[in-house]
Amino acid sequence: MYVDSHCHLDFPDLAENLDEILLRMKQNRVCHALVVSVSLPDWPRLMQLVEEHEELSASVGVHPDYPDTEEPDVAMLVKMAASSPKVVAIGETGLDYFRLQEPLDWQRERFRTHIRASRETGLPLIIHTRSASEDTLRIMREEHAELAGGVMHCFTESWDVAQAALDLGFYISLSGIVTFKKAVDLHEVARKVPLDRLLIETDSPYLAPVPFRGKQNDPSKVVHVAEHIANLRGISVAEVASTTKNNFFNLFNKLN
């Protein structure tokens, strides 16, 4: 059995085909998917979706790419997280310097807010970092993110960054990017990350793995991420599937 540790099934292009996607998940032995929040205005719709399906859980948070949206504070995130047992994480949060230009103090402060909410709730963080690994790790250390724990989602950084995150007690989650031939640095990470600290994800509807690259992604395709990691590590796909599933439920232990 597989778990997709990060997807966006509430996005319209997936939500409108949800029954079909849930069937494909079942056919591909994907037993659970975490539907990750990116904005507060859309969160009620996300929660309605996950409340209706046992195999789905949710997070609460605001993506760092969204400058013009409702800004959370710690008390708001704590209250929203407590509103349902389906909410198992804070995020996705973090830093993204790829699309946006300085000044980005608002983005760094938003990240700090999420870390503080995670520490207060005891729920793990889902961290997004792109072209910002140095500041991401610095703020994680300054805000004592290790006290909350969590996952570096859709990891695309170097092994050195992965090692620093592991040292803070975080998990590393790999997406369909690991199946791309040119993602050589990420292949190294996939080989080196301790198996008991590894998660797999789709980040659907984005980043479909080979052989579906360029097409719409969904949680059923997380199987291909697991297969590629198994090939890179020289182990069975069954071992990757079972270990990453157990890792998921160990990290997001509110589901146990």
N, C-alpha and C positions, 0 to 999 in steps of 0.2 A: 504493500500500500504506500502511496505517495501523499505528500502534503505540499501545497503551493503556499509558501510563507508570505507572499506579497502579490496582490492583484487588485484591479480596480473594476470589479464587476458592476459597480453602480454607475459607471460611465455609460452614457446612452447607447453607444454602439454595441455594448455587451448586454446591458440590462434588457434591451428589447428582444434578445434571443436567449434569455436566461434559462428557460426550461431545456432548450437544446444543449446549452453549455453544461448544465448540471448532469444531463444524460451522458454527454461525452466524458465528463469527469468520472462518472460511475463506470463506464465501459473501459476506461483506462486506469482504473483502480486508484484514482485520486480521491482520498477519503475526506479531505478538508482543505479549505482555502481561507486565508485571512484577507478580508476586504479592507483596504487601507484608505484612511481619510486624507483628503488634500485641502478641504476648505470647510469652514463652519456652516455657511449657508446651505451646502449640499449634504451636510451630515444627517439631518432627519431622514432624507431619502435613502441614504446608505443604511441607516439603522432599520428602517422598515424592511428593506431587502433582507438583511441578515437575520432579523427576528423571525422571518417566515421560513428559514431553512436551517435545519440542524447542522448541516455540514459547513456552515459559514460562521465566521466570527469577524469582529470589527476592531478598528483602532479609532482614536480621535486626535486630530491635529491639523495643522495648516502647513502646507508645502512651502519650502523656501523660495520657490519660483514665483509666488503670487504676491506682488507688492500692493495691489489695490484690492484688498479683501478685508473682511472683518478680522481684527487683530485679537488673538486670545490673550487672556491673562491666566495666571496660575489657578486662581479660584475657579474660573470658568471651566478650564480643562479638568480640574479635579471633580467638579460637580457633574460634568458630562460623562466622565469615566465611571462615576458611581451610579449612573442612571440605569445601567443594564449589565447583567453578568456576561453578556455577549462582547463587551468592550474589554479587550485583553492587552492593549498596548497604547502607548502615547506616540503619536507621529502620523504621517511621516514628517520628520523635522530635519534640520541640518543646515548646510550651507551649499549654495550653488553659484559659483562665480563665472560659469560658462556663458550664460545668456544675459546676465544683468551686470551693469557697471557700477563702480563706486560712485557715490557713497552707499554702502550697504550696512550701515550700523543697525538699521531696523531689522535686517535679516539675522545678524548676530544676536541681537537682543531677543528676537523671536525664538531662536535656538535655545538660549539660556532659559527662557520661560518654559519651554517644553521639558528641559532637563529637570528643572525645579518641580514641575508637576509630576514627572515620572518618579522622582524621589519621594514626593509626598504621597502618591497613590500606591507606590510599590509595584507599579506596572512597568514592564520593560519598554525601552525606547526603540523606535524604528528610525535609523539615521540614514539620510541621503547626503552624500558629499560628491561634488563634481568640481574639479579645478580649484579645490579649496581644502585639500587634506591637512595642510599645516595648521590653518586656523580652526578647522573642525576638531583636530586632536587637542589643540591648545585649550579650546573652550570646554571640551569634554573633561580635561584634567582640572581646569579652574572651577568647574561646577560640580566636580566629583560625580561624574556620570557613572563611574564604576560602582557606586552605591545603588544604582538603579539597574544597571545591566541593559542588555538589548542586542540589537543586530545592526551591522553595517549592511544595508540592503543594496541589491544590484551592484555589488562591489566591482569596481573597475580600476582600482589603484594598484600600486606596486606591492610586492611582498613586504617591503619595509613598513608601509602603512598598515597592511594587514597585521603584521606582527605587533605594532603599537596598539592596535585595537584589541587584539587578543590579550595583550598584557593588561588591558583595562577590563578584561572579563567579558568582552563582546564576542558574539558569533559573527561569522562571515557568511553572507548569502550570495549565491551565484545565480545569475539569470541566463537567458538564452545567448547572451554575448559570449559565454564561455565556449559555445559551439562554433564561433566564427574563426576561420582559419588564421586571420591576422592578429587575433587577440593573444599574442604569444606571452606577454607578461601575465595575463590572467590565467593562462594555462599553468604557469609556474605556481601561482597562488592556489589553483585547484589541486595541484599535486601536494603542496606543502601544508595547507591548513589541516590541523588535527581533525580527524573524522568526527570526533565528538563535539566539535565546535562549528560544524558546517550545516548550512541550510540551503535549500533550493527554492527557486521562485520563477514566476513568469514575468512579473510587472506588466501583465496584460492590461490593456490591449496592445501594448508595445512590445518590441524586441523579440519577436517570434524566433525560436531557434531553428537552425538548419534541421530539416529540409524545408521549413516553412518561412524562411527569412523573407521579409518584405510583405508578408500577409498578416492578417489580424491574428493576434495571439489570444489564447484563453488558457485557463488552468489545466486543461487536459494535456497540454503540450509540455508540462513540467517533466514528464517522463523522459523527453529527449535531452533535457538538461542533465538528469540523473545518468542517462546512458553515456553521455559524453564524459562526464566526470569519472564514471567507472572505467572507461577506456583510458583516460589520462592516468589514472592511479593504478591500473592493472588489477582491479578488483571486480567483483560481480555487481551488476546493477541492483540485485536484491539487497546487497549490503548497503549500498548508497541509499536506497529507498528506505529500508528499515531504520538505519541510523539517523538519517535526516528527519524522518517522521518522529522518532523518539526525541531527538534534539528539540524539535519544534514544541512538543508538548512539555518538555522540561523547561524551556524558556518561558513559554506562555502558559505557566502552570495554573492560571485561573481556570483553564479548560479541564483540568484533571479532577 
